[in-house]
């Protein structure tokens, strides 16, 4: 079944989420006007519709509230659950009041319930919608995989589909106050460059990337790593078990660290240093020509 065939109802159960176009479109031409903008229905060029189906689209489109100039909006229609796999089929209009056509790439979308709580989140490549004409509204089905939903059933009303604008911002370095005060400008710039060159995190992925290991005179070992947060919200790390492996694959040290908790802001990487006392060290004379720091399986 083609996804556009899911549009059968003429009653909306969702509400609208609207942002200024500059939040996700760099360099978009801005209109100086203040008049409200009516959007017109725009169907994907590859959709072949029956007359009845097109009527439903036009009816829903005509019921949409006008936008202000320079806005992009997601207007929720309704949600179905796919019986075969439990995926949520979230139907909405993607709307633009801009005076020129636009395309948007990957962005995380959040599904919010009537209390504003996030009940699903997933990254979508909005290039699949094609080019959206000026002042238009294009219907689409956003398929949230079951693994990306956080409650058993979708809401029946008062829900909202929203852009996670922060997901489009570049991943950046976050420094704790002690690091901020203790590092030179050159050291900070070097760490920021390392973060910039790391592979992109998946949505909600958290991982650890070591960048410095050093054996101390007292036979302890210090390891510096990045705690990388791909979530759209801040995370707190309270206890972190870590094991250190050398180039031969041997476990050099293993232990659990109480961080008290350590907070890592959304879409950032925070450097931190962990010290294994000699009691946690399991191998003498490790080969650190290559090494890995990881959470034990």
PLY file of the C-alpha trace (Angstrom):
ply
format ascii 1.0
element vertex 297
property float x
property float y
property float z
element edge 296
property int vertex1
property int vertex2
end_header
0.00 0.00 0.00
1.34 3.40 -0.95
1.71 5.70 2.02
-0.34 8.51 0.52
-3.35 6.18 0.50
-3.36 6.47 4.29
-4.84 9.97 3.99
-8.55 9.19 4.21
-9.88 11.22 7.13
-10.83 14.88 6.92
-10.52 15.53 10.65
-7.17 16.60 12.13
-6.11 15.22 15.52
-2.73 16.97 15.63
-1.73 20.59 16.08
0.86 22.86 14.45
4.53 23.43 15.23
6.12 26.48 13.61
9.65 27.91 13.52
11.41 30.77 11.78
13.03 29.57 8.56
16.46 30.90 9.61
16.57 28.27 12.37
17.08 25.47 9.84
17.81 27.23 6.53
21.01 29.25 6.38
20.96 32.15 3.96
17.28 31.87 3.04
15.85 35.04 1.56
13.68 36.81 4.12
10.46 38.61 3.25
9.98 42.09 4.68
6.20 41.82 4.72
3.98 41.32 7.74
0.79 40.03 6.11
-0.32 36.49 6.85
0.56 33.91 4.21
-1.93 31.36 2.87
-0.23 28.16 1.73
-1.48 26.14 -1.25
-1.50 22.37 -1.61
1.62 20.88 -3.22
1.63 17.16 -4.00
4.79 15.15 -4.49
5.32 14.81 -8.27
5.59 11.01 -8.05
2.22 10.58 -6.36
-0.59 9.41 -8.65
-3.88 10.15 -6.88
-7.48 9.29 -7.34
-9.98 12.15 -7.50
-11.32 11.16 -4.07
-7.85 11.15 -2.54
-7.02 14.55 -3.99
-10.26 15.92 -2.55
-9.19 14.82 0.94
-5.83 16.55 0.54
-7.42 19.77 -0.68
-9.97 19.79 2.10
-7.28 19.32 4.76
-5.04 21.93 3.15
-7.82 24.51 3.00
-8.42 24.09 6.73
-4.85 25.08 7.65
-4.26 28.36 9.47
-2.23 31.05 7.64
1.45 31.39 8.47
3.49 34.50 9.12
6.22 35.42 6.62
9.47 33.39 6.73
8.04 30.43 8.63
8.31 26.67 8.28
5.66 24.53 9.89
4.64 20.95 10.57
0.87 20.57 10.81
-0.21 17.24 12.30
-3.11 15.34 10.72
-3.38 11.94 12.40
-1.41 8.83 13.39
-1.87 5.19 12.42
-0.02 2.15 13.76
1.26 -0.37 11.23
-0.04 -3.76 12.44
2.83 -5.79 11.00
5.65 -4.11 12.92
4.18 -1.52 15.30
5.68 1.46 13.47
3.86 4.76 13.86
2.69 6.39 10.63
2.54 10.09 11.44
0.72 12.12 8.83
1.38 15.83 8.58
1.71 18.78 6.22
5.18 20.20 5.74
4.58 23.91 5.10
6.58 26.96 4.05
5.60 30.62 3.82
8.86 31.56 2.08
8.80 33.30 -1.28
11.18 30.79 -2.88
11.34 26.96 -3.18
13.24 25.11 -0.45
14.76 21.72 0.26
15.85 20.49 3.67
18.22 17.66 4.47
18.46 15.39 7.52
16.82 16.62 10.72
15.52 14.96 13.86
11.77 15.22 14.37
10.13 14.98 17.79
6.62 13.74 18.44
5.11 15.49 21.48
2.01 14.58 23.44
-0.53 17.05 24.82
1.73 17.79 27.82
4.72 18.59 25.61
6.51 15.33 26.50
8.62 13.67 23.80
7.01 10.31 23.00
8.98 9.53 19.82
12.02 10.89 18.03
13.78 9.95 14.83
16.03 11.47 12.19
14.47 11.90 8.73
16.09 12.94 5.47
13.65 15.61 4.30
15.24 15.58 0.86
12.78 12.73 0.23
9.96 15.27 0.24
11.54 16.88 -2.83
11.62 20.60 -3.48
8.83 22.42 -1.69
7.45 25.31 -3.77
7.03 28.80 -2.37
4.03 29.34 -0.07
2.97 25.72 -0.12
1.92 22.75 2.04
2.99 19.21 1.14
1.37 16.17 2.84
3.72 13.43 3.99
3.84 10.30 6.12
6.71 10.19 8.62
7.33 6.57 9.61
8.59 6.37 13.19
10.08 2.94 13.78
8.79 1.21 16.90
12.26 1.29 18.47
12.11 5.10 18.34
8.79 5.37 20.20
8.72 5.68 23.97
5.11 4.84 24.90
2.89 1.91 24.00
0.30 3.75 21.92
0.31 7.08 20.05
-1.98 9.85 21.34
-5.41 10.17 19.78
-5.46 13.99 19.92
-3.54 17.13 20.92
-0.19 15.82 19.65
2.43 17.80 17.78
5.27 17.01 15.35
8.22 19.37 15.87
11.69 20.05 14.50
14.60 19.39 16.82
16.50 22.45 15.64
19.48 21.56 17.79
20.02 18.36 15.80
20.98 20.48 12.79
23.65 22.41 14.68
27.25 21.16 14.37
28.39 18.83 17.12
30.69 20.86 19.37
33.17 20.70 22.20
31.96 21.28 25.77
34.51 22.01 28.49
34.02 21.64 32.21
34.96 24.77 34.20
38.25 23.24 35.38
39.23 22.39 31.80
38.13 25.82 30.56
40.37 27.53 33.10
43.28 25.11 32.87
43.80 24.89 29.10
45.44 27.41 26.82
43.61 28.80 23.80
45.77 26.61 21.55
44.85 23.47 23.52
41.17 24.32 23.38
41.36 24.90 19.64
43.15 21.57 19.17
40.44 19.69 21.11
37.68 21.46 19.17
39.34 20.41 15.89
39.49 16.78 17.04
35.78 16.85 17.89
34.96 18.41 14.52
36.79 15.63 12.65
35.18 12.71 14.50
32.53 10.55 12.78
28.99 11.85 13.15
26.97 10.34 15.97
23.65 8.67 15.33
20.60 10.22 17.04
20.66 9.40 20.79
24.03 7.64 20.47
26.50 8.01 23.34
30.06 6.77 22.95
33.56 7.26 24.32
36.65 8.19 22.31
40.07 8.17 23.99
42.70 10.69 22.97
45.50 10.45 25.57
46.94 7.73 27.80
49.86 8.15 30.23
51.60 5.93 32.74
52.38 7.72 36.00
55.44 7.31 38.24
53.29 5.67 40.94
52.26 2.95 38.40
48.78 4.40 37.98
47.49 5.12 34.46
45.60 8.23 33.38
43.31 8.12 30.37
41.66 11.16 28.76
38.62 10.62 26.58
35.63 12.38 25.07
32.18 11.53 26.37
30.16 12.07 23.20
26.44 12.83 23.49
24.28 12.45 20.39
21.04 13.03 22.32
18.85 16.07 21.78
18.91 16.66 25.53
21.49 16.81 28.29
22.59 13.53 29.82
24.00 12.78 33.28
26.62 10.07 33.82
26.87 8.92 37.43
28.85 5.68 37.36
31.00 4.62 34.43
32.76 1.23 34.16
35.73 1.39 31.78
38.40 -1.02 30.63
41.63 -0.11 28.87
43.12 -2.39 26.18
46.53 -2.07 24.57
47.75 -2.83 21.04
47.83 -6.59 21.73
44.19 -6.60 22.83
45.09 -7.35 26.45
43.15 -5.68 29.24
45.59 -3.28 30.88
43.25 -1.82 33.50
39.64 -2.12 34.51
37.53 -0.22 37.00
34.35 1.71 37.73
34.36 5.47 38.24
31.90 7.53 40.28
31.32 10.82 38.45
28.91 12.33 40.86
27.03 12.92 38.28
28.81 14.40 35.27
26.51 16.36 32.94
27.08 16.45 29.18
25.03 18.92 27.17
23.02 17.93 24.11
24.98 17.39 20.90
28.39 17.91 22.52
31.58 16.04 23.39
33.07 16.62 26.85
36.68 15.62 27.63
37.38 13.97 30.96
40.38 12.26 32.56
40.11 8.96 34.44
42.92 7.66 36.63
43.36 3.94 37.23
45.22 3.46 40.53
47.87 0.75 40.46
45.39 -1.65 42.14
43.24 -1.55 39.00
46.17 -2.13 36.62
46.34 -5.72 35.38
49.27 -5.64 32.95
52.78 -4.34 33.34
54.60 -2.75 30.40
51.56 -2.40 28.09
52.00 -1.55 24.42
50.26 1.79 23.92
51.24 2.18 20.26
47.50 1.55 19.86
44.89 1.41 22.59
41.15 1.34 23.21
39.03 2.56 26.08
35.58 1.01 26.27
32.64 0.11 28.47
32.89 -3.64 29.33
30.40 -5.88 27.56
0 1
1 2
2 3
3 4
4 5
5 6
6 7
7 8
8 9
9 10
10 11
11 12
12 13
13 14
14 15
15 16
16 17
17 18
18 19
19 20
20 21
21 22
22 23
23 24
24 25
25 26
26 27
27 28
28 29
29 30
30 31
31 32
32 33
33 34
34 35
35 36
36 37
37 38
38 39
39 40
40 41
41 42
42 43
43 44
44 45
45 46
46 47
47 48
48 49
49 50
50 51
51 52
52 53
53 54
54 55
55 56
56 57
57 58
58 59
59 60
60 61
61 62
62 63
63 64
64 65
65 66
66 67
67 68
68 69
69 70
70 71
71 72
72 73
73 74
74 75
75 76
76 77
77 78
78 79
79 80
80 81
81 82
82 83
83 84
84 85
85 86
86 87
87 88
88 89
89 90
90 91
91 92
92 93
93 94
94 95
95 96
96 97
97 98
98 99
99 100
100 101
101 102
102 103
103 104
104 105
105 106
106 107
107 108
108 109
109 110
110 111
111 112
112 113
113 114
114 115
115 116
116 117
117 118
118 119
119 120
120 121
121 122
122 123
123 124
124 125
125 126
126 127
127 128
128 129
129 130
130 131
131 132
132 133
133 134
134 135
135 136
136 137
137 138
138 139
139 140
140 141
141 142
142 143
143 144
144 145
145 146
146 147
147 148
148 149
149 150
150 151
151 152
152 153
153 154
154 155
155 156
156 157
157 158
158 159
159 160
160 161
161 162
162 163
163 164
164 165
165 166
166 167
167 168
168 169
169 170
170 171
171 172
172 173
173 174
174 175
175 176
176 177
177 178
178 179
179 180
180 181
181 182
182 183
183 184
184 185
185 186
186 187
187 188
188 189
189 190
190 191
191 192
192 193
193 194
194 195
195 196
196 197
197 198
198 199
199 200
200 201
201 202
202 203
203 204
204 205
205 206
206 207
207 208
208 209
209 210
210 211
211 212
212 213
213 214
214 215
215 216
216 217
217 218
218 219
219 220
220 221
221 222
222 223
223 224
224 225
225 226
226 227
227 228
228 229
229 230
230 231
231 232
232 233
233 234
234 235
235 236
236 237
237 238
238 239
239 240
240 241
241 242
242 243
243 244
244 245
245 246
246 247
247 248
248 249
249 250
250 251
251 252
252 253
253 254
254 255
255 256
256 257
257 258
258 259
259 260
260 261
261 262
262 263
263 264
264 265
265 266
266 267
267 268
268 269
269 270
270 271
271 272
272 273
273 274
274 275
275 276
276 277
277 278
278 279
279 280
280 281
281 282
282 283
283 284
284 285
285 286
286 287
287 288
288 289
289 290
290 291
291 292
292 293
293 294
294 295
295 296
